[in-house]
Protein backbone atom coordinates (compact mmCIF):
# COMPACT_ATOMS: atom_id res chain seq x y z
CA UNK A 1 0.00 0.00 0.00
CA UNK A 2 1.13 3.53 -0.73
CA UNK A 3 0.95 6.32 1.80
CA UNK A 4 1.30 10.07 1.75
CA UNK A 5 2.93 11.88 4.61
CA UNK A 6 3.22 15.61 5.23
CA UNK A 7 6.42 16.66 6.95
CA UNK A 8 5.95 20.28 7.81
CA UNK A 9 8.93 22.42 8.72
CA UNK A 10 8.72 24.89 11.61
CA UNK A 11 6.31 27.70 10.82
CA UNK A 12 9.15 30.20 10.31
CA UNK A 13 10.34 28.26 7.26
CA UNK A 14 8.85 28.67 3.80
CA UNK A 15 8.59 25.10 2.54
CA UNK A 16 6.57 21.95 3.16
CA UNK A 17 8.00 18.55 2.31
CA UNK A 18 5.77 15.59 1.40
CA UNK A 19 7.05 12.03 1.32
CA UNK A 20 5.38 9.93 -1.33
CA UNK A 21 5.88 6.20 -0.83
CA UNK A 22 6.25 4.63 -4.27
CA UNK A 23 7.15 1.13 -3.12
CA UNK A 24 8.54 -0.60 -0.06
CA UNK A 25 12.06 0.62 -0.79
CA UNK A 26 11.45 3.72 -2.86
CA UNK A 27 10.17 7.10 -1.73
CA UNK A 28 9.95 10.46 -3.42
CA UNK A 29 10.21 13.81 -1.64
CA UNK A 30 8.16 16.68 -3.05
CA UNK A 31 8.76 20.22 -1.85
CA UNK A 32 6.04 22.88 -2.01
CA UNK A 33 5.90 26.50 -0.87
CA UNK A 34 4.24 26.96 2.49
CA UNK A 35 1.00 28.85 1.80
CA UNK A 36 -1.29 30.53 4.27
CA UNK A 37 -4.48 28.52 3.79
CA UNK A 38 -6.54 31.16 5.57
CA UNK A 39 -6.06 33.66 2.72
CA UNK A 40 -4.74 31.79 -0.32
CA UNK A 41 -7.32 33.31 -2.69
CA UNK A 42 -5.82 36.75 -2.06
CA UNK A 43 -2.85 35.64 -4.19
CA UNK A 44 -4.99 34.84 -7.23
CA UNK A 45 -5.94 37.51 -9.82
CA UNK A 46 -9.47 38.94 -9.90
CA UNK A 47 -10.03 37.82 -13.51
CA UNK A 48 -9.85 34.09 -12.72
CA UNK A 49 -13.34 32.48 -12.83
CA UNK A 50 -14.38 30.25 -9.95
CA UNK A 51 -14.58 27.38 -12.42
CA UNK A 52 -10.78 27.67 -12.88
CA UNK A 53 -10.03 27.36 -9.18
CA UNK A 54 -9.46 24.35 -6.98
CA UNK A 55 -11.63 25.01 -3.94
CA UNK A 56 -11.44 22.51 -1.06
CA UNK A 57 -14.78 21.85 0.60
CA UNK A 58 -16.40 19.80 3.32
CA UNK A 59 -19.30 17.43 2.71
CA UNK A 60 -22.03 17.97 5.33
CA UNK A 61 -19.96 20.77 6.82
CA UNK A 62 -21.83 20.95 10.14
CA UNK A 63 -22.33 17.20 10.68
CA UNK A 64 -20.33 16.90 13.92
CA UNK A 65 -22.76 14.54 15.65
CA UNK A 66 -24.46 11.22 15.02
CA UNK A 67 -21.43 8.92 14.94
CA UNK A 68 -20.98 6.67 13.05
CA UNK A 69 -23.69 7.14 10.42
CA UNK A 70 -24.60 10.83 10.42
CA UNK A 71 -21.27 12.32 11.51
CA UNK A 72 -19.06 13.50 8.63
CA UNK A 73 -16.73 16.03 10.32
CA UNK A 74 -14.77 15.98 13.54
CA UNK A 75 -15.97 18.17 16.44
CA UNK A 76 -12.35 19.38 16.63
CA UNK A 77 -12.81 21.13 13.26
CA UNK A 78 -15.61 23.70 13.82
CA UNK A 79 -16.61 26.01 10.99
CA UNK A 80 -14.15 28.75 11.93
CA UNK A 81 -11.26 26.30 11.86
CA UNK A 82 -12.41 24.87 8.53
CA UNK A 83 -12.36 28.33 6.96
CA UNK A 84 -8.88 29.11 8.24
CA UNK A 85 -7.72 25.66 7.08
CA UNK A 86 -8.58 26.55 3.48
CA UNK A 87 -12.10 25.17 3.17
CA UNK A 88 -14.00 27.37 0.70
CA UNK A 89 -17.04 25.27 -0.26
CA UNK A 90 -19.53 24.67 2.55
CA UNK A 91 -22.23 22.01 2.31
CA UNK A 92 -24.92 23.36 4.64
CA UNK A 93 -28.00 21.17 5.14
CA UNK A 94 -30.93 22.61 7.04
CA UNK A 95 -34.38 21.78 8.36
CA UNK A 96 -37.09 23.87 10.01
CA UNK A 97 -37.44 23.50 13.79
CA UNK A 98 -39.75 25.87 15.67
CA UNK A 99 -39.67 28.41 12.83
CA UNK A 100 -35.86 28.44 12.75
CA UNK A 101 -33.38 26.77 10.42
CA UNK A 102 -31.09 24.25 12.11
CA UNK A 103 -28.35 22.15 10.57
CA UNK A 104 -29.40 18.56 9.86
CA UNK A 105 -27.96 15.50 8.19
CA UNK A 106 -30.92 13.55 6.92
CA UNK A 107 -33.15 13.09 9.97
CA UNK A 108 -30.37 13.70 12.49
CA UNK A 109 -30.13 17.17 14.10
CA UNK A 110 -26.66 18.71 14.04
CA UNK A 111 -27.56 21.47 16.53
CA UNK A 112 -26.04 24.55 14.86
CA UNK A 113 -28.46 27.33 13.98
CA UNK A 114 -28.28 28.78 10.49
CA UNK A 115 -27.93 32.21 12.11
CA UNK A 116 -24.77 31.00 13.89
CA UNK A 117 -23.33 29.73 10.64
CA UNK A 118 -24.02 33.08 8.95
CA UNK A 119 -22.38 34.96 11.81
CA UNK A 120 -19.20 32.85 11.58
CA UNK A 121 -18.98 33.36 7.82
CA UNK A 122 -19.52 37.11 8.22
CA UNK A 123 -16.71 37.37 10.77
CA UNK A 124 -14.33 35.49 8.49
CA UNK A 125 -15.12 37.60 5.42
CA UNK A 126 -14.91 40.91 7.26
CA UNK A 127 -11.67 40.25 9.13
CA UNK A 128 -8.98 42.31 7.34
CA UNK A 129 -6.59 39.38 6.82
CA UNK A 130 -9.27 37.23 5.14
CA UNK A 131 -11.54 39.84 3.56
CA UNK A 132 -10.32 39.05 0.02
CA UNK A 133 -11.51 35.45 0.25
CA UNK A 134 -14.81 34.09 -1.01
CA UNK A 135 -17.00 31.23 0.20
CA UNK A 136 -19.33 29.04 -1.83
CA UNK A 137 -22.25 27.92 0.33
CA UNK A 138 -24.39 25.07 -0.91
CA UNK A 139 -27.70 25.14 0.97
CA UNK A 140 -29.70 21.93 0.83
CA UNK A 141 -33.16 21.37 2.24
CA UNK A 142 -33.48 18.39 4.59
CA UNK A 143 -37.23 18.64 5.20
CA UNK A 144 -40.29 18.78 2.95
CA UNK A 145 -41.79 22.22 3.62
CA UNK A 146 -40.51 23.66 0.32
CA UNK A 147 -42.23 27.04 0.23
CA UNK A 148 -41.63 27.88 3.88
CA UNK A 149 -38.01 26.73 3.74
CA UNK A 150 -37.08 29.10 0.92
CA UNK A 151 -38.70 32.06 2.67
CA UNK A 152 -36.90 31.28 5.93
CA UNK A 153 -33.50 31.05 4.20
CA UNK A 154 -34.00 34.53 2.76
CA UNK A 155 -35.43 35.88 6.00
CA UNK A 156 -32.48 34.67 8.11
CA UNK A 157 -29.92 35.94 5.59
CA UNK A 158 -31.56 39.38 5.55
CA UNK A 159 -31.48 39.47 9.37
CA UNK A 160 -27.86 38.30 9.57
CA UNK A 161 -24.74 40.50 9.71
CA UNK A 162 -24.02 41.67 6.17
CA UNK A 163 -27.54 40.84 4.99
CA UNK A 164 -28.25 40.04 1.34
CA UNK A 165 -25.56 42.51 0.28
CA UNK A 166 -22.88 39.99 1.25
CA UNK A 167 -24.29 37.36 -1.12
CA UNK A 168 -23.74 36.68 -4.82
CA UNK A 169 -27.16 35.58 -6.11
CA UNK A 170 -26.78 35.34 -9.90
CA UNK A 171 -27.20 31.98 -11.59
CA UNK A 172 -23.81 32.02 -13.30
CA UNK A 173 -20.19 31.27 -12.40
CA UNK A 174 -18.53 34.57 -11.40
CA UNK A 175 -14.90 35.65 -11.49
CA UNK A 176 -13.04 35.82 -8.23
CA UNK A 177 -12.94 39.61 -8.37
CA UNK A 178 -16.75 39.77 -8.47
CA UNK A 179 -17.14 37.84 -5.23
CA UNK A 180 -14.25 38.76 -2.95
CA UNK A 181 -15.65 39.24 0.53
CA UNK A 182 -18.93 37.61 -0.53
CA UNK A 183 -20.76 34.32 -0.17
CA UNK A 184 -21.70 32.61 -3.44
CA UNK A 185 -25.12 31.02 -3.10
CA UNK A 186 -25.39 27.47 -4.46
CA UNK A 187 -29.05 26.61 -3.96
CA UNK A 188 -30.16 23.00 -3.64
CA UNK A 189 -33.64 24.21 -2.71
CA UNK A 190 -36.34 26.17 -4.50
CA UNK A 191 -38.47 24.83 -7.29
CA UNK A 192 -37.22 26.64 -10.39
CA UNK A 193 -34.49 28.88 -9.03
CA UNK A 194 -36.73 31.97 -9.00
CA UNK A 195 -38.14 31.81 -5.47
CA UNK A 196 -36.72 35.16 -4.46
CA UNK A 197 -38.25 37.24 -7.24
CA UNK A 198 -35.73 39.15 -9.35
CA UNK A 199 -32.87 38.66 -6.90
CA UNK A 200 -32.48 35.00 -7.84
CA UNK A 201 -31.18 32.30 -5.53
CA UNK A 202 -27.69 31.92 -6.91
CA UNK A 203 -26.20 29.00 -8.81
CA UNK A 204 -29.10 26.58 -9.10
CA UNK A 205 -28.60 23.04 -10.48
CA UNK A 206 -31.74 21.99 -12.36
CA UNK A 207 -31.10 18.28 -11.63
CA UNK A 208 -29.40 16.26 -8.91
CA UNK A 209 -29.77 12.50 -9.45
CA UNK A 210 -29.27 10.53 -6.25
CA UNK A 211 -26.13 8.40 -6.01
CA UNK A 212 -25.29 8.46 -9.72
CA UNK A 213 -22.15 6.34 -10.10
CA UNK A 214 -20.92 7.94 -13.32
CA UNK A 215 -21.95 11.47 -12.41
CA UNK A 216 -24.09 13.95 -14.30
CA UNK A 217 -23.78 17.25 -16.11
CA UNK A 218 -25.83 20.44 -16.29
CA UNK A 219 -25.42 23.91 -17.68
CA UNK A 220 -25.01 27.13 -15.74
CA UNK A 221 -25.32 29.66 -18.55
CA UNK A 222 -22.06 29.37 -20.53
CA UNK A 223 -20.41 26.91 -18.10
CA UNK A 224 -20.76 23.13 -18.25
CA UNK A 225 -20.91 21.72 -14.72
CA UNK A 226 -19.87 18.09 -14.30
CA UNK A 227 -20.77 16.61 -10.95
CA UNK A 228 -19.74 13.44 -9.12
CA UNK A 229 -21.83 12.48 -6.07
CA UNK A 230 -21.65 8.67 -5.91
CA UNK A 231 -21.65 8.16 -2.15
CA UNK A 232 -23.35 4.81 -1.35
CA UNK A 233 -20.70 2.43 -2.65
CA UNK A 234 -21.15 -1.36 -2.34
CA UNK A 235 -18.25 -2.14 0.06
CA UNK A 236 -14.87 -0.80 1.13
CA UNK A 237 -13.49 -2.80 -1.81
CA UNK A 238 -15.02 -0.14 -4.06
CA UNK A 239 -12.87 2.63 -2.56
CA UNK A 240 -10.31 2.53 -5.43
CA UNK A 241 -13.11 2.91 -7.98
CA UNK A 242 -14.70 5.69 -5.95
CA UNK A 243 -11.41 7.60 -5.78
CA UNK A 244 -10.73 7.12 -9.49
CA UNK A 245 -14.16 8.42 -10.52
CA UNK A 246 -14.11 11.36 -8.13
CA UNK A 247 -10.60 12.51 -9.05
CA UNK A 248 -10.72 11.97 -12.81
CA UNK A 249 -13.18 14.81 -13.32
CA UNK A 250 -10.80 17.18 -11.49
CA UNK A 251 -8.17 16.87 -14.23
CA UNK A 252 -8.81 19.83 -16.51
CA UNK A 253 -8.45 19.20 -20.23
CA UNK A 254 -6.19 21.72 -21.96
CA UNK A 255 -8.01 20.99 -25.22
CA UNK A 256 -11.40 22.20 -24.00
CA UNK A 257 -12.45 25.56 -25.43
CA UNK A 258 -15.57 25.86 -23.24
CA UNK A 259 -15.74 26.73 -19.56
CA UNK A 260 -16.16 23.70 -17.33
CA UNK A 261 -16.69 23.46 -13.58
CA UNK A 262 -16.10 20.12 -11.87
CA UNK A 263 -17.80 19.44 -8.54
CA UNK A 264 -16.67 16.25 -6.82
CA UNK A 265 -17.87 14.77 -3.55
CA UNK A 266 -15.06 12.61 -2.16
CA UNK A 267 -17.34 11.32 0.61
CA UNK A 268 -18.59 7.73 0.72
CA UNK A 269 -20.25 5.15 2.93
CA UNK A 270 -21.23 1.51 2.77
CA UNK A 271 -23.88 0.28 5.19
CA UNK A 272 -23.36 -1.41 7.61
CA UNK A 273 -19.63 -2.19 7.63
CA UNK A 274 -17.91 0.91 6.25
CA UNK A 275 -19.50 4.16 7.41
CA UNK A 276 -18.24 7.72 6.72
CA UNK A 277 -15.45 7.81 9.36
CA UNK A 278 -14.03 4.50 8.17
CA UNK A 279 -14.35 5.34 4.47
CA UNK A 280 -12.55 8.65 4.88
CA UNK A 281 -9.85 7.52 7.31
CA UNK A 282 -9.36 3.89 6.40
CA UNK A 283 -9.00 1.04 8.87
CA UNK A 284 -6.11 -0.69 10.58
CA UNK A 285 -2.54 -0.48 9.36
CA UNK A 286 -2.68 -0.74 5.57
CA UNK A 287 1.06 0.02 5.29
CA UNK A 288 1.61 -3.34 6.97
CA UNK A 289 -1.05 -5.13 4.95
CA UNK A 290 -3.62 -5.04 7.74
CA UNK A 291 -6.86 -3.18 6.98
CA UNK A 292 -7.43 -0.82 4.07
CA UNK A 293 -6.53 2.71 3.03
CA UNK A 294 -9.28 5.33 3.18
CA UNK A 295 -10.44 7.80 0.55
CA UNK A 296 -8.54 10.78 1.95
CA UNK A 297 -5.11 9.14 1.95
CA UNK A 298 -5.71 7.76 -1.53
CA UNK A 299 -6.67 11.19 -2.85
CA UNK A 300 -3.51 12.62 -1.28
CA UNK A 301 -1.42 9.92 -2.95
CA UNK A 302 -3.14 10.65 -6.27
CA UNK A 303 -2.35 14.35 -5.98
CA UNK A 304 1.31 13.68 -5.22
CA UNK A 305 1.49 11.30 -8.17
CA UNK A 306 0.09 14.05 -10.42
CA UNK A 307 2.73 16.52 -9.24
CA UNK A 308 5.50 13.94 -9.44
CA UNK A 309 4.78 13.14 -13.11
CA UNK A 310 6.32 16.42 -14.25
CA UNK A 311 9.62 15.98 -16.07
CA UNK A 312 10.60 19.64 -15.79
CA UNK A 313 9.27 22.92 -14.41
CA UNK A 314 7.15 23.97 -17.36
CA UNK A 315 3.61 25.35 -17.27
CA UNK A 316 2.71 23.10 -20.21
CA UNK A 317 3.71 20.02 -18.23
CA UNK A 318 2.38 20.93 -14.83
CA UNK A 319 -0.79 19.16 -13.67
CA UNK A 320 -3.90 21.23 -14.16
CA UNK A 321 -6.30 20.12 -11.44
CA UNK A 322 -9.40 22.25 -11.03
CA UNK A 323 -12.81 22.03 -9.40
CA UNK A 324 -14.56 21.99 -6.06
CA UNK A 325 -13.72 18.93 -3.96
CA UNK A 326 -15.80 18.18 -0.84
CA UNK A 327 -14.47 15.79 1.80
CA UNK A 328 -15.43 14.01 4.99
CA UNK A 329 -13.07 14.38 7.99
CA UNK A 330 -10.86 16.63 5.89
CA UNK A 331 -7.92 16.74 8.34
CA UNK A 332 -7.61 12.95 8.54
CA UNK A 333 -5.53 10.86 8.49
CA UNK A 334 -3.52 12.97 10.94
CA UNK A 335 -0.43 14.45 9.32
CA UNK A 336 -1.76 13.63 5.86
CA UNK A 337 -4.20 16.45 5.22
CA UNK A 338 -5.16 16.75 1.57
CA UNK A 339 -6.28 20.40 1.81
CA UNK A 340 -2.81 22.01 1.42
CA UNK A 341 -2.27 19.93 -1.72
CA UNK A 342 -5.63 21.01 -3.12
CA UNK A 343 -4.72 24.63 -2.37
CA UNK A 344 -1.41 24.16 -4.18
CA UNK A 345 -3.28 23.09 -7.33
CA UNK A 346 -4.37 26.71 -7.74
CA UNK A 347 -0.78 27.72 -8.45
CA UNK A 348 0.10 24.96 -10.92
CA UNK A 349 -0.47 24.80 -14.67
CA UNK A 350 -1.74 28.35 -14.90
CA UNK A 351 -2.31 29.91 -18.31
CA UNK A 352 -3.07 33.46 -19.44
CA UNK A 353 -6.51 32.60 -20.81
CA UNK A 354 -7.60 31.71 -17.27
CA UNK A 355 -7.06 35.28 -16.18
CA UNK A 356 -3.64 34.59 -14.68
CA UNK A 357 -1.25 37.43 -15.57
N, C-alpha and C positions, 0 to 999 in steps of 0.2 A: 504493500500500500504506500502511496505517496502522501507526504504531509507538507504543509506550508507553515513556516514559523516566522514571526516578526521579531527581529532583534532590534529594539529601539535603543539608540544612543541616548546619553543624558540630554535633557531638554535644551541645554545650551548649544548643542551641536546641530548641524544643518542637514544631516542625512539619516535615512532609515535603511537598514540592511535586512533583506528577507532571504531566508535560506530555503531553497526549493529542492526537495529530495527527489532526485531523478531515479535512483535505484538504491539498493542497499549500500553500495560503496561509492556512489557518485552523487554529489550535491552541487548546486549552482547558487552563487551569491548574487543577488540583484540589489543595486543601490539606487534609492530614489531620494529626491529632495524631501526634507521634512516640511509639510505644509500645514498651516493652521486650518484645521477642518471647520472651525467655527465661522470662518469668513472666506472660504476658498473662492466663492463666486465673485468676490470683489476684484480678483485678479483676471477675470475674463471680460473681454470687450462687450459693450452694450449691444452691438449689432448681432451677436450670436443668438440664434433662435433656441428656445428651450428644447426643441427636437434634436439639436446638435450637442446637447449636454449629456453627461452621465450624472444622473441625480440618484444618490442612494436613498432608499426609503424603507419604512417599516410596514410590514403587513399587520393589520389589526394593531395599530400603534398603541392604543390604550388598553390592550388585553393583558393586564398584569395579574389577573386572578382567574381561578377556575382550572388549576392544574389537575390532570395533565391534558385535558381535552380542549378547554377554552383558552387557556393561557398561551400567548404567543410571544410575549416580551417579558424580560426579567424586571421585577420590582426595583432592582438596583439601577435601572435605566429609565427614569421618569422622562417626561416630554422635554423638559429643559435640557437634560443631559443629552438626549437624542439630537436635539438641534445643534448643540455645541460639538457633538461628535461628527457632524457632517450630514445628518439625515435631513433631506429636503423634500421628500414626498411623504405625506402623512395619510394614513388610511384610517379615517375616523368613521366609526360605525355607531349609530345613535338610535335610541328608541324613546318614545314619550312616556314619562312617568310623572304623574301629578302635574301635568301642564308644563313640564320642563324636559329638556333633552338631556339624556344621560348616556354615556358610552356603554355599548352592549357588544357582545360577540354572540351572535345567534340569540339564544334565549337566556344567556348568562349575563347578569349585570356586572359592569366593570367599574362602577362607582363614580367615575369622574364626570362632573357636569360639563356640558358643552361650554358654558360661560367660563369655566376655569381653563379649559383648553384655549379659548379665544384670548383670555388674559395672558397666558404664557406666551402665545405666539406674538401678541402685541408687544410685550416686553422685549422679546428677542429682536423683533424688527425695528424697534425704536431705540435700542441701545446703540450708541455711536459706533462701537467696534463691529457691529453686525447689521447695521442699517442698510448696507448695500446688498444684502442677501435677498433671496425670494423663497417662498414656501409654496409648494403645490399641496392643496388639501383636498383629497378625495373624501366626499361625504356620502355615506351609504345608509339607506334606511333599513333598520332591522325590525320594524313593526309594519302593520298593514294600514295605518291611518294616513293614506297618501296625501290628501288635501291638507289636513291639519299639520302634518309633518313639514311640508314645504313652507307653510306660513310661519311655523315656529322657528325654522332655521333662519329665515329672513329677520324675524322679530328679534331673535337673540343676537344676531350679527349687528343689527342696527343699534341695539342697546349696549353693545360691547365697546371697549376702548378702541378708537379708530373707526368704528362704524363701517358702513358700506364703502366709504372712501378708501379703505385699506385693501379692498378686494378688486381683483381683475375678473370681470364677469362676462367678457366676450367669448363666444363659442369659436375660438380660433387659437392657434399656438402662437404666443407672442414672442418677441425678442426679449432678451434679458434686460435691456435698458428700459423697456416698457413696464417692467414689473419689479424693479428693485424696491425693496421696502414694502412689497405688497404680498398678499396671499392670492394665489391663482386657484379659483374655484374649479373643481373637477366633480361634477354633480352626478352621482349615481342614485338620484331621486328625481321626482318630477316626471310628468307624463310625456311631454313633448319638448322639454327644454325651454318652455316659455312661461313658466309659472309666475315669474316675477315681472310680468308686463314687459316693458321695453328694456328694462335693465338686463334681462337675460339671467341665466344661472350658470354661466361659465362654460367650460368645455364639457360637452354632454354626449357621451357615447349612446348612439341609438339602439345598440344591441349589447348584450353581455351574456352569451351562452354559458351555462353552468358546467364547469369542469370539462371544458373542451380540450382534449389531449393535444391536438395539433394547433390550437390557437385560432384566432379569428381576426379579421381586419374590418376597419370602418374608416370613413372619411371625416376629417374635421377641416372643412373648407378645402384648402389646397394641400393639406397634409394627410398622407396615408398613415393610419395608426395600426400597427400590428401588435396584438396583445396575446400574451401567454398566461393563462390562469388555470393550469391543470394541477389541482391540489390533492385530490383524493386518489392517490396512486395505489396499485394493488397490494404491494408489500415493500419492505425495505430493499428488496432485490431490484426494485424499479428506480432506486435513487440515481444510478448512472444515466438512465434514460431521461429522468426528470431534469437532471442537471444539463444534459446535452441539449434538450429542447428549449430550456429556459435561457441558456447562454447563447445559443446559435443566433437568436434574433437580435442579440445585442451587438453583433459584428456588423458594422455599417459597410455597405457595398460602395466602393469608390466609383462604380459604373452607373449608379443610380442618378438620374437627372432630376427626379422629383423629391420633395421633402418627405421624409419618413420619420415617424416617432415610434420607437419600440418600448412597450411597457411589459415588464416581465415580473411575475410573482415567483420568487424563489422558494416560497413556503410550500409545505407538503405534509400530509398525514396519511396514515393507513390504520384503520380501525380493525381490531383492538390492540395490535401489538406494537405499532410504531406511530406514536402520537407526535404532535408538533415539537416538543422539546427533544425527543429522540431523533426525529428526522433532521432537525437543524444541527444538533450537536454531535450526532453519532452515538455509538454505544461501545463500551469496552476499550480495548487497546488495539485498534486496527493496525498500528505500526508493528505489532508483534503477532499479527494474524488472529487476534481474538476480538470478535465484534465486527463492527462495520463503520466506515467513515460517513459522516453526515453531509448534508447538502452544503453547509457553509464552508467547511474545509475543502470540499471538492471544487466549489466555485473559486475559492482563493487559489487553489492549485491551477485551475484553468486560466485564471488571470495571469499568474506568473509564467505559465507556459506561453501565453500570447506575447508577453513582453520579451521573453527569452528567445523567441523565434527570430528576432531582428538580427541581421548579419552586420549592420552598421548603423550609425546614427544618421538616419535619413528620413525626412518626413514622409517620403513615398513608401518606406518600408515599415514604419511604425504601425502598431496595431491601432485600429480606429474603432473603438468600442464606445457605443453611444446608447442612450435610452434611460429609462427609469426602472430601477431594480429594487423590489420590495422584499425584505427578508424577515424571518422570524429570529428572535434571539441574536440580534445583529452583532453583538460583541463576542459571541461564542464561536468556536472554542477559545478559551482564554489565551491571549497572546497570539491569536491568529485572526484578528479582526479583518474582515474583507473591506470595510468601509474606506480606509485610507487608499487601498488599491483602486477602488471605484472612483474615488476623488482624483487620483492620479491620471485616470483615463481622460479627464478633461484637458490635459496638457500634452497629450500624445496624438500624433497623426493629424495635427491641425492644418487646415488649408484656408487660403484667402477667401474662397467662395462661402465659407462658413461664417464670415464676419470677423475672422481672426486677422489682425493687422500686425 
